[in-house]
Amino acid sequence: MSNEALAREYLKALENGESGDALRRFYTEDFEQIEYPNALNPRGQRSDLAHALDRSEKGKHLLRRQTFAVRYVVSSGESVALVVGWCAVVAVPV
């Protein structure tokens, strides 16, 4: 499977509501997420893999649904970058 196909599969898994250990197949053990301040997380934060998977379970209660629209893809060797539009319906007031 190409890295682009894997990235698209990851977005589809998120759209389908997968969370926690069901998402583990998309990450390496040295994964780190840097989240900048936003409406759902005003202070932002850093997460290692365990914390990110735990947050994905808790986050299921924040969103009714989410969709991703891939706008552009750039690939070079094993690297791939996607520009993605994200749309979500929140389940709680923000």
N, C-alpha and C positions, 0 to 999 in steps of 0.2 A: 504494500500500500504506500502511495506517495505521501509525503508530509502534508501536501495540500489536502489530499483526501482525508487524512487523519484529523487535520484542523477542522474540516467541514463536518466530520463525524462527531467531533467534540461539541461543536455548536448545536448539532442536531440532538445530541444527548441532553444538553442543557434545555433546549426547547421541549424535550420530552419529559422534563422534570427529574432527570437522574441527579443524584446527589450522593454525598458520602463515598463509601467504598466503591460504589458503582462507577465513580469517575476516576478511580485510582489508575486505571489503565492508560490514562492520558498524561500522567506525570512521571517524573523521575524522583528519586528519594531526596535529591538536593533542591527541589522546587522551592522558590520563594516568590510570594506575591507582594507587590507594593501597590497599595490602593491609595490613591490621592483623595482628598476630601471631596465628597459628593453629597447629593440629597439623601441617599440611604445610609451613608456613613460619613457624617460631617467632619470628623477628625481624621479620617483616613487611618491606615494601619499597615503593618507588615505581618505576613503570615507564612509559617513554614507549611509543609504538606499536611501534617496532622491537623493543624489549626484551620487551614483552608477547607479541608474535607468536613471538619466539624461545622464550620461556618456555613458550608453549603447545605447541610442538613437543617440548620436553624433558619437559613434564608428561604427555605421552601415556604415558610409561613408569611414571608413578606410580599411574595409575588403570586398573583393568580396565574399569570402566564407570561412568557417572554418569547420574542422571536428575534432572529438575527438575519440580516440581509447582507451578504458578501458583496461589496461594491468593487473592490480591486484586490488582485492577488499578485504578489511579486515573489518569484522563486529563484534561488541561486544555490546550486548544490543541495545540501541538506537543509538549508534555511528557507523558511517561507514566512511572509508577512501578509496579513489580511487587513484590509480596511473594512470595518463591519459596522453597519447601522444596527442599533439595538432599540427595540421597542418593548415596553413592559406595561402590564396592568398590575398596579399594586393592590395588595389585599388589606393594607392598613394605611391610615392617614400618614402622609409624609410632611 
